[in-house]
Amino acid sequence: MKPLLKHCGQFWATPYKRDIDTLERVHQTVTTKMKGLEQFAKIWASTSYHLSLQLALHQAVRIPGIGTFAVVRKRVALSKQDLVIVERPVFRPEKAVVQDHELRYGCKDFPDHQDFEQLPYAEIASENAVSEGTVQLYMERTTHLFHACLENRKNVAIIWRDVGMLIAEGKEIKKRFYLHFLERLNGTGKMLQALLEMPEMRDSVISRHDTAASQTSSGRVIVLPWCQLETVPKMPTLIDLTGRVQGKGDGSGKKGRGPVGCWQGAAGFPSTAHGGDQN
């Protein structure tokens, strides 16, 4: 076989050199994009961490084009003689976002007279060995995507793995906080118990393993910053031979993901981004 392959090598080399060059260019392009995605994943993870850190230090954080996060303290009665002070995270979208897209959002107990800070872009850039402008560019692109989805009435969710997720469905915008983040603010004792029993938190607490799609009525949402379409398949109703219903899907199946090509140009990121670092 060796002599045969040796002679065949000369025959295949010249006619298919163009194809080999094309494959090499494609490989180089994919490699470059994957490196960019890895860098973006690290930057977004740092952004999420610093957001949770600032909130734990009771620093309100404003993200331009999206809204403001803050932590408020409230005295809650567990019983007639047992009072605790809980720390509850709150979010308020920017007025321009609500007005431009005709959104509905309730902002209860949000501090009106408080100094708001920005994310520490310089520190995030230093941790990831990039420029501060690169970090700001990623944030601006994510914000631009968020507005594009709202403009086109697409269900969209922004994920901060250390804090929670912001979800816009139809004309409603809502915030979900991860339980582990609430534990960081209140511990695991009476404060956390009192916080979870508050009516304001009844539909606002989720596990870090919950998906954004499971928090929507349609089971479909575009997840940012990864620009992925996340779905929760609805299981069909099963009927046995006697006509009795055996089971009905509740929309809690496994999530499915597929690329959202229509957003690729606006985001500047390939639509095959991996979402494993979201939670």
Helices and strands as residue ranges (DSSP letters): H 2-13, H 17-56, E 60-63, E 67-79, E 82-93, H 95-101, E 116-117, H 121-127, H 132-151, E 156-160, E 164-169, E 172-178, H 179-186, H 190-196, G 199-201, E 205-206, G 213-215, E 220-224, E 228-231, E 238-239, E 245-247, E 256-259, G 261-263, H 264-267
